[in-house]
Amino acid sequence: MGGRPSDRAEALDGGSHGLDLMAAHGSLQRLVRGRATHVLDKEIARQALEPDLVLACGDGEALNDVAQFSNVARPSIAQKTIHHRSGEAAREAVTLVDLLQETVGEGGDVLRPLPERGNIDWDGHSADDWSLSRVVMHAYLGDFEASRQYAKRGLQLWRSGNVQSHTEDPYTPGVACLCYLTLSEWQLGEIASCQANMDEAMSIAKELKDMNALAMALAWAAVLGQCGRNPAGVDRFASELIELSTRHNFGYWLAFGAILRGWARSASGDTAEGIQWIEHGIRDSRATGPLLTLPYYLGLKAEALYLADRPSDALETIQEAEKVVERSEERQWCAELHRLRGVFLTAMGADDAQIAASFCEAIRIAKEQKSVSLGTRAETTYAEYRRHQASGSKERSFRLPLW
């Protein structure tokens, strides 16, 4: 396996709260080695668990007032740690949290000895070893089949009453599972059940009066509409998300809604307003901390720039997204980024081999990830490109349809 968290440490600023939150990983390591049980300061712990703050994983001496381990030992913390971690390091962060959840009591006491670091099984988990963090991790790494299986298992457990929500969990588990199940099934080409899943997620969130979960469901419903190229539906869900997030001060979801509204406006013909919304949303999203979903956001911005007849700027945005992917290994949207690169290169009259390589890479990644939906998109666009080339047209540059 590649480098351990000690080799890939990151320390991130806590954003508007002014807290330089070294992630708990240094403290987690000390606990795993049996040299600590918990750290103090409940107020900082509560702030650290706010959705708009980021807990990165770092080495060295973690701040002594990050969180009590009784709070850290929840799947929700892993969702935050993986935001800024590479693929293998993300898996390790999830495993550490699962170990803590199994071995640390509500008061922070160690219930049984933890294994030495070298004896931790980082990969030998089945779908029965469910945690929401695994659903999230596999989805963003592009392993949609694994994410779907964990989401289904989690949803089954939640419906049976065997998964309890905790006050520090960011979302009702059933809602989160339905959202990620929708994402995975759309990627895998099983689109028929997606809308029903999202309807159920919103219904559960409203019934439980979980406004954060409702924001998540609205956001995923907008994403589903964007995937289905339905700008009117996206604009409706984005508007509801913006209203809800403004009312409850959900900074992350407010930025999310702005970006999706911008895409919808651009796709409906108002590219100037649309690009402004997207850029504003991305700027606010960066300010809240998490890089999670940034490649997707940049892909939407690139589409809007292309629709505004700015292919060169669109290509630069794709290149920015690819750099983010390289750092984070978030691969859920990789196939689409390569397809879009091919579209923009075509509009700029680039070399045929370079264009073909982009489309072929999009197809290869989609097949590797078993993403039927993105694979079909890439194959359709590439076929359109080859048809134009075979027509004998002397035009070096031409515009392929985005959709």
MIDOTOR-236306 format. One record per residue (C-alpha): residue in one letter; x negated, y negated, z negated. Coordinates in steps of 0.1 Angstrom, whole numbers, padded with zeros to 4 digits, always signed. Example, Ala and Ser with C-alpha at 12.3 -4.5 7.8 and 13.67 -1.06 7.14 Angstrom:
2
a-0123+0045-0078
s-0137+0011-0071
end
This chain:
403
m+0000+0000+0000
g-0011-0036+0005
g-0020-0062-0021
r-0004-0063-0055
p+0012-0094-0069
s-0021-0103-0085
d-0034-0107-0050
r-0005-0128-0037
a+0003-0152-0065
e+0022-0185-0059
a+0029-0213-0083
l+0058-0235-0073
d+0071-0268-0085
g+0105-0268-0101
g+0119-0295-0078
s+0141-0322-0092
h+0141-0308-0127
g+0104-0317-0130
l+0094-0282-0143
d+0063-0265-0130
l+0077-0230-0134
m+0050-0204-0132
a+0071-0173-0125
a+0074-0148-0152
h+0052-0123-0134
g+0021-0130-0155
s+0042-0124-0186
l+0059-0094-0170
q+0025-0079-0164
r+0015-0084-0200
l+0048-0067-0211
v+0042-0038-0187
r+0008-0034-0203
g+0023-0033-0237
r+0007-0066-0249
a+0038-0088-0252
t+0075-0085-0259
h+0091-0118-0252
v+0086-0156-0248
l+0106-0183-0264
d+0126-0215-0257
k+0162-0207-0247
e+0168-0242-0232
i+0140-0237-0206
a+0153-0202-0201
r+0187-0215-0192
q+0172-0241-0168
a+0150-0214-0153
l+0180-0193-0144
e+0199-0221-0126
p+0204-0211-0090
d+0189-0244-0077
l+0155-0237-0094
v+0129-0213-0081
l+0110-0187-0102
a+0080-0177-0082
c+0057-0149-0092
g+0023-0159-0103
d-0008-0146-0121
g-0026-0160-0151
e-0010-0175-0181
a+0027-0180-0175
l+0043-0209-0193
n+0052-0197-0228
d+0087-0212-0225
v+0099-0198-0192
a+0125-0173-0205
q+0132-0147-0230
f+0127-0112-0216
s+0162-0104-0227
n+0173-0129-0200
v+0145-0120-0175
a+0156-0084-0175
r+0184-0089-0151
p+0187-0082-0113
s+0194-0119-0107
i+0159-0128-0115
a+0146-0106-0087
q+0167-0125-0062
k+0147-0156-0072
t+0113-0140-0073
i+0116-0125-0038
h+0123-0159-0022
h+0087-0168-0020
r+0071-0133-0018
s+0059-0112+0010
g+0075-0078+0017
e+0055-0055-0005
a+0051-0080-0033
a+0089-0085-0032
r+0094-0047-0037
e+0071-0048-0067
a+0089-0078-0082
v+0122-0059-0079
t+0107-0028-0095
l+0092-0048-0124
v+0126-0063-0131
d+0143-0029-0129
l+0118-0015-0154
l+0124-0044-0178
q+0162-0039-0175
e+0158-0003-0185
t+0134-0009-0214
v+0141-0043-0230
g+0170-0047-0253
e+0193-0077-0256
g+0172-0092-0284
g+0140-0089-0264
d+0128-0057-0283
v+0110-0030-0263
l+0133+0000-0264
r+0106+0025-0252
p+0070+0022-0240
l+0066+0009-0204
p+0043+0028-0180
e+0008+0015-0173
r+0007-0005-0141
g-0010+0022-0122
n+0017+0047-0130
i+0047+0026-0118
d+0066+0042-0089
w+0071+0012-0066
d+0090+0030-0038
g+0107+0061-0050
h+0142+0048-0056
s+0174+0062-0042
a+0207+0044-0036
d+0218+0056-0070
d+0191+0034-0086
w+0213+0004-0077
s+0205-0032-0083
l+0217-0063-0065
s+0181-0073-0060
r+0175-0043-0038
v+0205-0052-0016
v+0191-0087-0011
m+0155-0076-0006
h+0162-0050+0021
a+0186-0074+0039
y+0159-0102+0042
l+0132-0077+0051
g+0153-0066+0080
d+0161-0031+0067
f+0198-0034+0073
e+0207+0002+0069
a+0191+0004+0034
s+0207-0029+0024
r+0241-0016+0035
q+0237+0016+0015
y+0227-0003-0016
a+0256-0027-0011
k+0281+0001-0007
r+0268+0018-0038
g+0269-0014-0058
l+0304-0022-0046
q+0315+0013-0056
l+0300+0010-0090
w+0315-0025-0095
r+0350-0014-0085
s+0347+0015-0110
g+0338-0009-0137
n+0303+0005-0142
v+0286-0027-0132
q+0290-0056-0156
s+0285-0093-0148
h+0262-0113-0171
t+0265-0150-0177
e+0231-0155-0163
d+0239-0136-0131
p+0243-0161-0102
y+0273-0143-0086
t+0299-0117-0094
p+0282-0085-0081
g+0312-0073-0061
v+0313-0106-0042
a+0276-0105-0035
c+0277-0069-0024
l+0306-0076+0001
c+0286-0106+0015
y+0255-0086+0021
l+0275-0056+0033
t+0290-0079+0059
l+0256-0092+0070
s+0242-0057+0074
e+0272-0043+0092
w+0272-0072+0117
q+0236-0065+0124
l+0243-0028+0128
g+0270-0035+0153
e+0299-0025+0130
i+0317-0057+0134
a+0354-0046+0129
s+0352-0045+0091
c+0333-0077+0087
q+0361-0102+0084
a+0381-0080+0060
n+0350-0078+0038
m+0347-0116+0037
d+0384-0121+0030
e+0381-0097+0001
a+0350-0115-0012
m+0368-0148-0012
s+0398-0133-0029
i+0378-0118-0057
a+0359-0150-0063
k+0391-0170-0065
e+0408-0145-0088
l+0378-0145-0112
k+0374-0183-0109
d+0337-0177-0100
m+0330-0209-0081
n+0294-0200-0073
a+0305-0167-0059
l+0332-0185-0039
a+0305-0208-0025
m+0285-0178-0015
a+0316-0162+0002
l+0324-0194+0021
a+0288-0196+0033
w+0287-0160+0045
a+0320-0165+0062
a+0305-0195+0081
v+0275-0174+0090
l+0298-0147+0103
g+0316-0172+0124
q+0283-0186+0137
c+0272-0150+0146
g+0305-0147+0165
r+0300-0181+0182
n+0331-0196+0167
p+0323-0233+0161
a+0358-0242+0149
g+0358-0214+0123
v+0323-0224+0112
d+0333-0260+0108
r+0363-0251+0087
f+0343-0229+0063
a+0314-0253+0062
s+0338-0282+0053
e+0353-0261+0024
l+0318-0252+0012
i+0307-0288+0012
e+0338-0299-0007
l+0334-0271-0033
s+0296-0277-0037
t+0300-0314-0041
r+0326-0309-0068
h+0305-0284-0087
n+0270-0299-0079
f+0258-0268-0061
g+0228-0283-0044
y+0217-0251-0025
w+0252-0244-0011
l+0257-0281-0002
a+0226-0280+0020
f+0238-0246+0035
g+0272-0261+0044
a+0256-0292+0060
i+0234-0270+0082
l+0263-0248+0094
r+0285-0279+0099
g+0257-0293+0121
w+0255-0262+0142
a+0293-0262+0147
r+0293-0299+0157
s+0264-0293+0182
a+0281-0262+0196
s+0313-0283+0201
g+0294-0309+0222
d+0284-0335+0196
t+0246-0327+0195
a+0235-0361+0181
e+0257-0357+0150
g+0251-0320+0148
i+0213-0324+0147
q+0215-0350+0120
w+0236-0327+0098
i+0212-0298+0103
e+0181-0319+0096
h+0196-0334+0065
g+0206-0299+0053
i+0172-0285+0059
r+0155-0314+0041
d+0178-0309+0011
s+0173-0271+0012
r+0136-0276+0010
a+0140-0299-0019
t+0159-0273-0039
g+0129-0249-0036
p+0138-0216-0020
l+0124-0208+0015
l+0150-0180+0017
t+0170-0183+0050
l+0148-0210+0063
p+0140-0191+0096
y+0177-0188+0102
y+0182-0225+0096
l+0154-0234+0119
g+0169-0211+0146
l+0202-0231+0143
k+0183-0263+0147
a+0165-0250+0177
e+0198-0241+0194
a+0211-0276+0187
l+0180-0292+0202
y+0183-0270+0233
l+0220-0280+0237
a+0207-0316+0235
d+0184-0309+0265
r+0153-0310+0243
p+0137-0275+0250
s+0102-0286+0241
d+0114-0297+0206
a+0134-0265+0203
l+0103-0244+0211
e+0084-0263+0184
t+0111-0255+0159
i+0109-0218+0168
q+0072-0219+0162
e+0078-0235+0128
a+0102-0207+0120
e+0077-0181+0130
k+0051-0195+0107
v+0076-0193+0078
v+0083-0156+0088
e+0046-0149+0088
r+0043-0163+0052
s+0074-0148+0037
e+0080-0117+0058
e+0117-0126+0059
r+0126-0106+0091
q+0164-0106+0093
w+0165-0131+0121
c+0132-0123+0138
a+0147-0107+0169
e+0168-0138+0176
l+0139-0161+0171
h+0120-0143+0199
r+0151-0143+0222
l+0154-0180+0217
r+0117-0185+0224
g+0123-0168+0258
v+0153-0190+0265
f+0133-0222+0258
l+0102-0211+0277
t+0124-0204+0307
a+0138-0240+0305
m+0103-0253+0304
g+0091-0233+0334
a+0066-0212+0315
d+0047-0183+0329
d+0069-0153+0337
a+0047-0129+0317
q+0051-0151+0286
i+0088-0153+0290
a+0092-0115+0295
a+0070-0108+0265
s+0093-0129+0243
f+0125-0111+0254
c+0108-0077+0252
e+0096-0084+0217
a+0131-0094+0207
i+0145-0062+0220
r+0117-0042+0203
i+0123-0057+0169
a+0161-0053+0172
k+0157-0016+0180
e+0132-0012+0151
q+0157-0028+0127
k+0187-0009+0143
s+0203-0043+0149
v+0228-0035+0177
s+0242-0071+0177
l+0208-0089+0181
g+0196-0062+0205
t+0226-0066+0228
r+0221-0104+0228
a+0184-0100+0238
e+0191-0075+0265
t+0219-0095+0279
t+0198-0127+0281
y+0168-0109+0295
a+0190-0093+0322
e+0203-0128+0332
y+0167-0140+0334
r+0157-0111+0357
r+0188-0116+0379
h+0178-0152+0385
q+0142-0141+0393
a+0155-0114+0417
s+0177-0139+0435
g+0147-0155+0452
s+0153-0189+0438
k+0122-0211+0439
e+0132-0229+0408
r+0104-0224+0382
s+0125-0238+0353
f+0162-0232+0347
r+0185-0231+0318
l+0197-0198+0305
p+0230-0198+0285
l+0224-0196+0247
w+0253-0172+0243
end
